[in-house]
Amino acid sequence: MLPSIIDHIKQIEHGFKHIIAAGDQILADQEEHHFDLALKLLADNSYQVRMLATYILGELSPTHPDALLTLKTRVADDQNWRVQEMLAKAFDQYCKVAGYEKSIPIIKKWLSDPNPNVKRAVTEGLRIWTGRPYFKDHPHIAITLIGTNKSDDSEYLRKSVGNALHDISKKHSQAVLDEISKWDLKEKKTAFTYQLAMGK
């Protein structure tokens, strides 16, 4: 079964649905050692296969600490942007199952990681933050958490921060303004994020 699944996903260059379907098919096999398989798939040269591994790890992560750690380390170091998009989805899956409020300590830990890919997985994965349980009722907490990386060295991450805040501003404009009005716009990196948050 596995060779045919892998061959199929390698034929498709874009999208996530086929990866998710393949992952669900693999996870349905209760006799498979899913974590060990995911580690093996992560070593594949094909980004589609590494995306599949990332999806499987995301599904395992709420009950498997080593899966969450692997996402934060090995997957976050992957150079393919599509794998990083799947990492964001995997982190959101962890928070969804564990509970967004209960996940705040992990969210904060990931947001303070040295690797910008780890931080972006949180900022991007939970978009739109205020559409998620808990943050829907506490938008100011979401805004504060997102804003912690407003002046990060990584432009890639700052784009995610600014865009995530802009998303929230569509329903909570005053709350976003209250946050970004405190920012030091003399700092170029912060000013960059500010422009995006303001939709400019």
C-alpha positions in Angstrom: 0.0 0.0 0.0 2.7 2.5 1.0 4.7 2.5 -2.3 1.5 3.2 -4.3 0.5 6.0 -1.9 4.0 7.6 -2.2 4.1 7.2 -6.0 0.7 8.9 -6.2 1.6 12.0 -4.1 4.9 12.4 -6.0 2.9 13.0 -9.2 1.1 16.0 -7.8 3.1 19.2 -7.4 0.6 21.6 -5.7 -1.9 21.5 -2.9 -2.5 19.8 0.4 -5.6 17.7 0.0 -3.9 14.7 -1.6 -1.3 14.7 1.1 -3.9 14.8 3.9 -5.8 12.0 2.2 -2.7 9.9 1.9 -1.8 10.6 5.6 -5.3 9.6 6.8 -5.0 6.4 4.8 -1.7 5.5 6.5 -2.9 6.5 9.9 -6.0 4.2 9.5 -3.6 1.2 9.5 -3.4 0.4 13.2 -0.6 -2.1 12.7 1.7 0.6 11.3 4.3 2.2 13.6 3.4 5.7 12.5 6.1 7.7 14.3 8.9 5.5 13.0 7.4 5.7 9.5 7.2 9.5 9.6 10.9 9.7 10.6 11.7 7.4 7.6 9.6 9.6 5.2 11.3 12.7 6.5 14.6 11.5 4.9 13.1 11.3 1.4 14.3 13.5 -1.3 10.8 14.3 -2.5 9.2 17.3 -0.7 5.8 15.7 -1.2 6.9 12.8 0.9 8.3 15.1 3.6 5.0 17.0 3.6 3.3 13.6 4.2 5.7 12.9 7.1 4.9 16.3 8.5 1.2 15.8 8.3 1.5 12.4 10.1 3.7 14.0 12.8 1.1 16.8 13.3 -1.7 14.2 13.7 0.4 12.3 16.3 1.8 15.4 18.1 -1.1 15.9 20.7 -0.4 12.5 22.3 3.2 12.0 21.2 5.8 14.5 22.6 8.5 13.2 20.3 6.4 14.0 17.3 6.0 17.6 18.4 9.7 17.8 19.1 10.5 16.4 15.6 8.3 19.1 14.0 10.1 21.8 16.0 13.6 20.5 15.1 13.9 18.4 11.9 10.9 19.6 10.1 11.5 23.3 10.9 15.0 22.9 9.3 13.6 21.7 6.0 14.5 24.1 3.2 11.3 23.5 1.1 8.6 26.2 1.6 5.8 23.7 1.0 7.1 21.6 3.9 7.0 24.8 6.0 3.4 25.4 5.1 2.5 21.9 6.2 4.4 22.5 9.4 2.1 25.5 10.1 -0.9 23.2 9.6 0.6 20.6 11.8 1.1 23.0 14.6 -2.4 24.2 14.4 -3.6 20.6 14.5 -1.7 20.2 17.8 -3.3 23.3 19.3 -6.8 22.3 18.0 -6.6 18.9 19.7 -4.8 20.0 22.8 -7.0 23.1 23.1 -5.9 26.6 22.1 -5.9 28.0 25.7 -4.0 25.0 27.1 -1.5 25.3 24.2 -0.5 28.9 25.1 2.7 27.7 27.0 3.8 25.8 23.8 2.7 28.7 21.6 4.9 31.1 23.6 7.8 28.6 23.6 7.7 28.2 19.8 7.3 32.0 19.3 10.5 32.5 21.2 12.5 29.9 19.3 15.7 31.0 17.5 14.5 29.4 14.3 12.2 31.7 12.3 10.5 28.7 10.7 9.4 27.6 14.2 8.0 31.0 15.0 6.3 31.4 11.6 4.6 28.0 12.0 2.7 29.4 15.0 1.9 32.8 13.4 0.9 31.3 10.1 -0.6 28.1 11.4 -3.2 29.8 13.7 -4.4 32.3 11.1 -7.0 33.6 11.3 -6.2 33.5 15.0 -9.5 35.1 16.1 -11.4 32.5 14.2 -10.0 29.9 16.6 -11.6 28.9 19.9 -10.4 30.9 22.9 -8.7 33.5 20.7 -12.1 34.3 19.2 -13.1 35.5 22.7 -9.7 37.0 23.6 -8.4 38.8 20.6 -6.1 41.0 22.6 -4.2 37.9 23.7 -3.8 36.7 20.1 -2.6 40.2 19.1 0.0 40.4 21.8 1.3 37.0 21.1 1.6 37.6 17.3 3.3 41.0 17.9 6.2 39.5 19.8 8.1 39.0 16.6 7.3 42.4 15.0 11.0 43.3 14.8 12.5 39.8 14.1 15.5 39.7 11.7 13.6 37.4 9.4 11.5 39.4 6.8 9.7 36.1 6.0 8.5 36.0 9.6 7.7 39.7 9.8 5.5 39.3 6.7 3.5 36.6 8.5 3.2 38.8 11.7 2.0 41.8 9.8 -0.4 39.8 7.6 -1.8 38.0 10.7 -2.5 41.2 12.5 -4.1 42.7 9.4 -6.4 39.7 9.2 -7.5 40.3 12.8 -7.9 44.1 12.2 -10.8 43.4 9.9 -13.0 42.5 12.9 -11.0 44.0 15.7 -9.5 47.1 14.3 -9.3 49.1 17.6 -7.6 46.2 19.4 -4.9 46.0 16.7 -4.5 49.8 16.7 -4.1 49.7 20.5 -1.2 47.3 20.1 0.7 48.7 17.2 0.3 52.3 18.5 2.9 51.3 21.1 5.5 50.2 18.6 8.7 52.1 17.9 8.4 52.9 14.2 11.9 54.4 14.1 13.0 50.8 14.1 13.0 49.8 10.4 12.0 46.2 11.0 9.1 47.2 13.2 8.0 49.8 10.7 8.0 47.2 8.0 5.6 45.0 10.1 3.5 48.0 10.9 2.9 48.8 7.3 1.6 45.3 6.6 -0.6 45.3 9.7 -2.1 48.5 8.5 -2.7 47.0 5.1 -0.4 49.4 3.3 
